[in-house]
Amino acid sequence: MMPFVRLIAIYIIVGLAVFAFFKRDALMALISGPEAEVVMVAEPVAEPVIVQPVAEPLPAPIAEPVPTPAAKPVFAPADTATPQPANPQDMNARLGEARQAFWDGDAVTAEFLYKGLVNDFPTEAIVKGELGNLYYNTGRMTEAAAQFHAVGLLSIEAGNTAQMMAMIGVLQSIAPNLAADLQARAAQQN
């Protein structure tokens, strides 16, 4: 008789646990009160997640200054300064700012920051990949596909087969022609 009672107790406990799992929001409101704030921390994910597009207007373009007719161009001597490569530590700080803007739901600012990073670090696959994730998550699949394709090309050049295959996997669902292009280019490398 005892094993039967123990079995019934286990079924009741498991049933209550399943019920509590699916009704956890209602149970938390009962336990902590309705005014308690629930804070969820989002962590970056490896694969893109589809989110509804944010309907915020884009900022107005900045007007370029009009040169005055009396202005004469000034040329620097050819031997003075050579362009220095961008600082990778600066990239990481700026990448953190762009990520934070995205996590805060400010897609317009995040896009502006990511585009600046892509401009300053054109050979960094992580920057283009995160801009692609932003586009993917805001429903801009054509732009996302272009960024993911660029990441795939950089991955082929760097010999990063795992990253290239990940980009092919994503591209197969949103731009099969670009996925096929990456596969063909990878085959040419071998």
C-alpha positions in Angstrom: 0.0 0.0 0.0 2.9 2.4 0.8 4.4 2.4 -2.8 1.0 3.3 -4.2 0.6 6.3 -1.9 4.1 7.4 -2.7 3.3 7.1 -6.5 0.2 9.2 -6.1 2.1 11.8 -4.1 4.8 12.0 -6.8 2.0 12.5 -9.5 0.4 15.3 -7.4 3.8 17.1 -6.9 4.7 16.8 -10.6 1.2 18.0 -11.6 1.5 21.0 -9.3 4.9 21.8 -10.6 3.7 21.7 -14.2 0.7 23.9 -13.3 2.9 26.4 -11.4 5.3 26.5 -14.4 2.5 27.5 -16.8 0.8 29.8 -14.4 4.0 31.4 -13.0 3.0 35.0 -13.8 -0.3 34.7 -12.0 1.3 33.0 -9.1 4.0 35.7 -8.8 1.3 38.3 -8.8 -0.4 36.5 -5.9 2.9 36.1 -4.0 4.5 39.5 -4.5 1.4 41.6 -5.1 0.2 43.3 -8.3 2.5 46.3 -8.0 5.7 44.3 -8.0 7.9 45.0 -11.0 9.1 42.0 -13.0 12.5 42.6 -14.6 13.7 40.3 -17.3 17.3 40.5 -18.5 17.8 39.8 -22.2 21.0 38.2 -23.2 22.3 38.2 -26.7 21.4 35.1 -28.7 23.4 33.4 -31.4 20.5 33.1 -33.8 18.3 36.0 -34.8 14.9 36.3 -33.3 12.0 37.9 -35.3 10.6 41.0 -33.6 7.9 43.3 -35.0 9.3 46.4 -36.7 9.5 49.6 -34.7 7.4 52.3 -36.3 9.7 55.3 -35.5 10.5 57.9 -38.0 14.0 58.1 -39.2 15.8 61.3 -38.3 15.9 63.9 -41.0 19.1 63.9 -43.0 21.7 66.5 -42.1 22.2 69.1 -44.7 25.7 69.3 -46.0 27.4 72.8 -45.8 27.5 74.7 -49.1 31.0 75.9 -50.0 31.4 79.6 -50.4 32.6 80.7 -53.9 35.6 82.6 -52.3 36.8 79.5 -50.5 40.0 78.0 -51.8 40.8 74.3 -51.3 43.6 73.6 -48.9 45.8 70.6 -49.6 47.9 68.9 -47.0 51.4 67.8 -48.0 51.5 64.2 -49.2 54.0 63.1 -46.5 52.3 64.5 -43.4 49.8 61.9 -42.1 48.9 58.5 -43.1 45.6 57.1 -42.0 45.9 55.0 -38.8 43.8 51.8 -38.4 40.9 52.2 -36.0 41.5 51.2 -32.4 39.9 47.7 -31.6 39.3 48.8 -28.0 37.3 51.7 -29.4 35.4 49.2 -31.6 34.4 47.2 -28.5 33.2 50.2 -26.6 31.2 51.4 -29.6 29.8 47.9 -30.2 28.7 47.9 -26.5 26.9 51.2 -27.1 25.1 49.9 -30.2 24.1 46.7 -28.4 22.7 48.7 -25.5 20.7 50.9 -27.8 19.3 47.8 -29.5 18.4 46.1 -26.1 16.8 49.4 -25.0 14.5 49.1 -28.1 16.0 52.1 -29.9 16.5 50.6 -33.3 17.1 53.9 -35.0 20.1 54.8 -32.7 21.4 51.2 -32.8 21.3 51.3 -36.7 23.2 54.6 -36.7 25.8 53.3 -34.4 26.2 49.9 -36.2 26.5 51.7 -39.6 29.3 53.9 -38.2 31.1 50.8 -36.9 30.7 49.1 -40.3 32.2 52.2 -42.0 35.1 52.3 -39.5 35.7 48.6 -39.3 34.7 47.2 -42.7 36.6 43.9 -42.3 35.1 43.0 -38.9 32.5 40.2 -39.4 31.0 40.7 -35.9 30.0 44.3 -36.7 28.3 43.4 -40.0 26.7 40.4 -38.4 25.2 42.4 -35.6 23.9 45.0 -38.1 22.4 42.1 -40.0 20.8 40.9 -36.7 19.3 44.4 -36.2 17.8 44.3 -39.7 16.6 40.8 -39.3 14.9 41.6 -36.0 13.2 44.6 -37.4 11.9 42.7 -40.5 14.2 44.2 -43.0 15.2 40.9 -44.6 16.8 42.2 -47.8 19.2 44.4 -45.8 19.8 41.6 -43.3 20.6 39.2 -46.1 23.2 41.6 -47.6 25.0 41.9 -44.2 24.9 38.2 -43.5 26.3 37.6 -47.0 29.1 40.0 -46.3 29.9 38.2 -43.1 30.0 34.9 -45.1 32.4 36.4 -47.5 34.7 37.7 -44.7 34.4 34.2 -43.1 35.5 32.5 -46.3 38.5 34.9 -46.5 39.4 34.2 -42.9 39.0 30.5 -43.3 36.2 30.5 -40.6 34.1 27.6 -42.0 31.8 27.4 -38.9 30.8 31.0 -39.2 30.4 30.7 -43.0 28.1 27.7 -42.6 26.1 29.5 -40.0 25.5 32.4 -42.4 24.5 29.9 -45.2 22.0 28.4 -42.8 20.4 31.8 -42.1 20.6 32.9 -45.7 18.8 29.8 -46.9 15.7 30.9 -45.2 15.7 34.6 -46.2 17.8 34.8 -49.4 18.5 31.3 -51.0 20.4 32.9 -53.9 22.9 34.5 -51.6 23.3 31.2 -49.7 24.0 29.4 -52.9 26.6 32.1 -53.8 28.4 31.6 -50.5 28.4 27.8 -51.1 29.8 28.3 -54.6 32.5 30.6 -53.3 33.5 28.3 -50.5 33.7 25.4 -53.0 36.1 27.6 -55.1 38.3 28.2 -52.1 38.8 24.4 -51.5 
